Amino acid sequence: MEKKYTIGKVSFSQEMPDASKLWLERLVERILLRELDVDVSTEAKLINYSTKKLGGKNEE
């Protein structure tokens, strides 16, 4: 199967509100997890682990 790639641009600023910074981190995390091509349960465990690592913050 041939993969189709897309290019996107994201701007980042140190002055971003914490909620925006967290959203950007989650976006990058999910993009990377999709590229790993792991099963859904493993992906869910990794996302759950990273959310707990931040003290349970999940402001989506």
C-alpha positions in Angstrom: 0.0 0.0 0.0 1.3 3.4 -1.0 1.3 6.1 1.7 0.0 9.6 0.9 1.8 12.4 2.6 0.6 15.9 3.4 2.6 18.9 4.5 1.3 21.3 7.2 2.7 24.3 8.8 2.3 25.1 12.5 3.6 28.2 14.2 4.8 28.2 17.8 5.3 31.0 20.2 6.6 31.1 23.7 3.7 33.4 24.6 1.1 30.8 23.8 -1.5 30.0 26.5 -0.9 26.7 28.3 -4.0 25.1 26.8 -2.7 25.9 23.3 0.8 24.6 24.1 -0.8 21.4 25.4 -3.0 21.1 22.2 0.1 21.4 20.0 2.0 18.8 22.0 -0.9 16.4 21.7 -1.2 17.0 18.0 2.5 16.2 17.4 2.2 13.2 19.7 -0.7 11.7 17.7 1.0 12.4 14.4 4.1 10.5 15.5 2.0 7.6 16.9 0.3 7.2 13.5 3.7 7.0 11.8 4.8 4.2 14.1 1.9 2.1 12.8 1.2 0.4 16.1 -2.1 -1.2 17.0 -4.9 0.9 18.5 -4.5 -0.5 22.0 -0.8 0.3 22.2 -1.5 3.8 20.9 -4.1 4.3 23.6 -1.7 3.1 26.3 1.0 5.5 25.1 -1.5 8.4 25.1 -2.8 7.5 28.5 0.8 7.3 29.9 1.7 10.7 28.5 -1.5 12.2 29.9 -0.7 10.8 33.4 2.9 12.0 33.1 1.5 15.6 33.0 -0.5 15.1 36.2 -3.7 14.0 34.6 -4.2 17.2 32.7 -6.3 16.6 29.6 -7.7 19.9 28.4 -9.0 18.9 25.0 
